[in-house]
């Protein structure tokens, strides 16, 4: 009798571990059978306002289901591993490039998208999708530095340069209070920008320099981190974080709402940074391209598009959205950079498999040393 | 007699099929994958197009040793293997040291209380594994009471303050915390079966407390120790979530590296190669451990 209890225990433990490790959304199978009137969205976490979603569901008399990813690589990896049935994806430029070249996307029918006229031309016709055959801009984010303003003033540190996270002179004052993104591409891009190269530079000797820069700065960093820096900045555990503008916006808001004695602020480093343009695209495996077109056109309406920006502080490529956006957001020069500022920003381009393997090796070395 | 044999086969058929379909077949796929070229964007290069991708003309059916050459081309990957083995060994030893007294305590306590105690050991698993690891982030965090206490103690001794979270220490704590029950349960099942008469006999023959443990209880419990060790050592070796969440900037383990190949770099062949090397390393270690444990087991069996 005792043995059977132990056995049950062991089974429970194993199940618990498995459940903890699996990141696959469980909603996969039961949705496919009810494809009728269901729009299946594969989206970033927290990347649409629930209010907007409900309004769309009422308007189209359909249902929208969402699965989530937290990284472009995760999106690509899951699609490569055979995830299907998604009508709509929201990849960033370089991931979209891969999807287009794989033939994984369905061309858009622009006659169904009259609201496309709302999009600011500078976000159309990107190198990834000339003529916007496949993609409609959704939102933008900038990878930059967020910081605790009072601490930076107190320690007299420069906040407008990547030097803040790479130079030991500055770092020694904030040792253990800094995190950087756990992303090969983004961290390399920051290092390359600081060294004066393009974020898309693939010269191995420049990568070598960037690697040395990172390894030199690494002992001062607390961790590589993609998500919890939002909370840690807002609580005051972290003073500096390399991360995304909408996350910093959230950290700033959280710090203000909980009445902290400090402000979280964020600026675009003067050496340049990466701009991520996320676009709505149709996956070829989707069953309801008609609803997907409806959805895209709906999201292109100024008010609907503005609701996302008001929720998470993302940049907005939609001109018609401006009047619905909260004044404190639309006047923020980091979320809505002017043309001069935009010129300093670059979008990441896709790497080929040889470069990816070399980068991965470099990254492994960075992580090990 | 024959019918009985038939029954045996019939009963063991479903689990065997399960293992065949979900273990043997995937392993074979992985082995083949490790000899293929990575695809231009993700996954694998089509078999027919291997020449275009690699530029090497003399590949046999699109198969290549390229990823293995890459693996052995420098010591970086060997270093990660060594480090992972060191972490796994340390976690296993700590688990054993913590689990043994507890398992012994439960096994020797009143029968009525044992099930409750075992239940308490299992209870944490009612909540999700990731949530429990995130809880450690709060416990070890820089503003936590524990961190303050440790640092004020260090300050008394005139030592510089330390950061508990995002360190190798935090990784070890997480690993031990998650895997401890896997050590306790097999040890307990073993210890519970021991016949107390043997201890009485040893005492009658003049053995002291320590001798009774070391010469009677410990040799008998070795099967439990071995299964517990396997249940802890192997999962720790492949664990990526704990170093991801609690580790600092240098706490990459082999599990993280493999996960990165599939979710970060989309390099399936290299991810497969790493997995195969890990499997080989585990098999070699297990074989070595069995070989090392052999003389000891023989000695104890002759002495009884």
Contacts between the chains, C-beta under 8 A, distances in Angstrom:
chain1	res1	chain2	res2	distance
A	2	B	114	7.1
A	2	B	115	7.2
A	2	B	189	7.8
A	2	B	192	6.6
A	3	B	189	6.5
A	5	B	115	6.0
A	5	B	118	6.4
A	6	B	118	6.9
A	6	B	185	5.5
A	6	B	188	7.1
A	6	B	189	5.2
A	9	B	118	6.4
A	9	B	121	7.5
A	9	B	122	4.5
A	9	B	181	7.5
A	9	B	185	5.8
A	10	B	182	7.8
A	10	B	185	5.9
A	12	B	122	6.0
A	12	B	125	5.6
A	13	B	122	6.8
A	13	B	125	5.3
A	13	B	181	5.8
A	13	B	182	6.4
A	13	B	185	7.8
A	16	B	125	4.2
A	16	B	126	8.0
A	16	B	128	7.3
A	16	B	129	5.7
A	17	B	129	5.8
A	17	B	178	7.7
A	17	B	235	7.3
A	19	B	128	6.6
A	19	B	129	7.2
A	20	B	128	5.6
A	20	B	129	2.8
A	20	B	130	5.0
A	20	B	241	7.0
A	21	B	129	7.4
A	21	B	241	6.5
A	71	B	263	7.7
A	73	B	263	5.9
A	73	B	264	5.1
A	73	B	265	7.7
A	73	B	266	6.9
A	74	B	263	5.7
A	76	B	41	7.6
A	76	B	42	5.7
A	76	B	266	6.2
A	77	B	42	7.0
A	77	B	262	6.0
A	77	B	263	4.8
A	77	B	264	8.0
A	77	B	266	6.0
A	79	B	42	8.0
A	80	B	41	7.9
A	80	B	42	3.9
A	80	B	43	4.7
A	80	B	266	6.4
A	98	B	41	4.6
A	98	B	42	7.2
A	101	B	40	7.8
A	101	B	41	6.4
A	102	B	41	5.3
A	102	B	42	7.7
A	176	B	142	7.3
A	176	B	163	5.0
A	176	B	166	8.0
A	182	B	244	7.9
A	184	B	264	6.6
A	184	B	265	7.6
A	218	B	249	4.9
A	218	B	250	7.4
A	219	B	249	7.5
A	221	B	249	5.1
A	222	B	163	7.0
A	222	B	165	7.7
A	222	B	166	4.9
A	222	B	248	6.7
A	222	B	249	7.6
A	223	B	166	4.3
A	223	B	247	7.2
A	223	B	248	5.4
A	223	B	249	6.1
A	224	B	249	6.1
A	228	B	137	7.2
A	235	B	143	7.5
A	236	B	143	7.7
A	237	B	141	6.3
A	237	B	142	5.3
A	237	B	143	5.9
A	350	B	41	7.8
A	352	B	40	6.6
A	353	B	38	4.6
A	353	B	39	6.8
A	353	B	40	5.9
A	353	B	41	7.7
A	353	B	53	7.7
A	353	B	266	7.9
A	353	B	267	7.0
A	356	B	38	7.9
A	356	B	265	5.1
A	356	B	266	6.9
A	356	B	267	6.4
A	357	B	38	7.2
A	357	B	70	7.1
A	357	B	265	6.9
A	357	B	267	5.8
A	357	B	270	6.7
A	359	B	265	7.4
A	360	B	260	6.7
A	360	B	261	7.1
A	360	B	264	7.1
A	360	B	265	4.2
A	360	B	267	6.5
A	360	B	270	7.7
A	361	B	70	8.0
A	361	B	76	7.1
A	363	B	260	7.6
A	364	B	76	6.0
A	364	B	77	7.5
A	364	B	80	7.1
A	364	B	252	7.0
A	364	B	257	6.2
A	364	B	260	7.9
A	365	B	76	5.9
A	367	B	249	7.4
A	367	B	250	6.8
A	367	B	252	3.8
A	367	B	256	7.6
A	368	B	76	6.6
A	368	B	79	6.2
A	368	B	80	6.1
A	368	B	83	7.6
A	368	B	250	6.7
A	368	B	252	5.9
A	369	B	250	7.0
